[in-house]
Amino acid sequence: MRLVSYNIHKGIGGRDRLYRLERVVRVIEHEQPDLVCLQEVDRNVRRSQKERQPHLLARHFGFESAFQLNHRLRRGGYGNLVLSRWPISERHDISLRLGSRKNRAAQVVAVRTPAGTLRLCNLHLGLSEAERHWQMGQLLASPAFRKLDGLPTLVAGDFNDWRNSLSDGPLPAYGLGLATTPPSRFRTFPAWWPLAALDKVFAGGGVRVQRAHVVRDKLARAASDHLPLVIEFEIVQQRSGAGAGSGQ
């Protein structure tokens, strides 16, 4: 099974600043994913020609989709999008907004893969380290996330974690290890000269990551200001009952 995690920057190139959603589509197509976690996906926004990107992307790939609108603009807005080759049996939106700061949120979905149900989380965290650690605590303590305890789990997205401090935070205590390690091999931002490993994937609860890499070709460097991550994994056990983080 293959997952792509990608901050698509609304389909706007990181250097040329041109709106070309087709470049993003080609980057994703080339990786032939089963699951896609996208951040900064526009819907009805002028800068992206008022296109409904969640609808366009889901239709193009023929995947099930779950869109989470995080940031409302005067017209339209943008947020997170999960695309899945397989049925999505549950979907939950979890607010990660701290006070009056920019709205942040996480999606948690249950995906019925051929190897069993997977808990998949797609998120985009804040810019300060204290905010990010608070957000991870909120996510892991939320009833919507804990409802799916015991399932194999992937947490993917744009963590904005340039110091890589979350790899020693609450995620490992919950049984979720960093799959994109060492960070020096997974630098994704800025796309044209990647210096920081902002995009990450954590895995646990019966998920075995077989291979992980960053797409660094010419098209990926142009399509967004982030490079995409690709994770190849298998579900090695389908657990029932309470799992990691259940307190048992």
C-alpha positions, 0 to 999 in steps of 0.5 A: 500500500502506498500513501502520498502526503503533500502540501500542494500550496493551493496548486500554486508553484513555489517559485513561479507563483503560477496556478497550475493544478495539473502539475500537482495532479501529475506529481501525484499520478506518477506515484500511483498512491492508494491514499493521499493526504493533502494540505492547503487545498482551495475551494472557490478561491479567486487565486485558484480560478474559483475551482473546487479542487477537492471535487476536481481531485477526487473525480480525476483519481476516482477516489473517495474523498473527505475535505476539511475546510479550515480557513474561510476567506471572504470568498471560498477557503482552503483546508485538508483533503484525504483521497482514498482508493478504498471506502472511508467508513468514518470521518471526523474533524478535530479542531486544533485552534489555539486561542485567536491563532490561525485556525488549524485542524486535523482529519481522522478517517477510518479506511477499509483497506484490503488488509483491514481498517486503517486509522488515518490522520491528515493534519497541518500544524501551527508555526510555533513549537509550543502551539504544535505540542499543544495541538498534538496533545489535543489530537491524541486526547480527542474522543474522535481520535481515541474512538479508533484506538486499536487500529493500525495508524498513520498520522501524516501531514505538514507538521511545520516541525523544523526542529523535529521536536515532535519525534520525542513528544506525545506521539511516541508515548502513544505508540506512534514512531516517526517513519520519515527518519532521519530528518536529514533524508526527508527535507521537503521545504522549500521545494526548490532548495529543501532545507527543513523536514516539515512534512512527516509521517508517524506510524504504529499499531500494526503498520509496518513502513517498508519504504519512505522517500521524498519526490525530488524531480523537476516537476515536484520542485515546480508544482508547490513550495513543498515536496511530497512524501511517499510511504509504502507500508503494510498492515501486519496485524489487525487488532481489536479492543484497546490499543496504544494510548488506551491506558491499558 
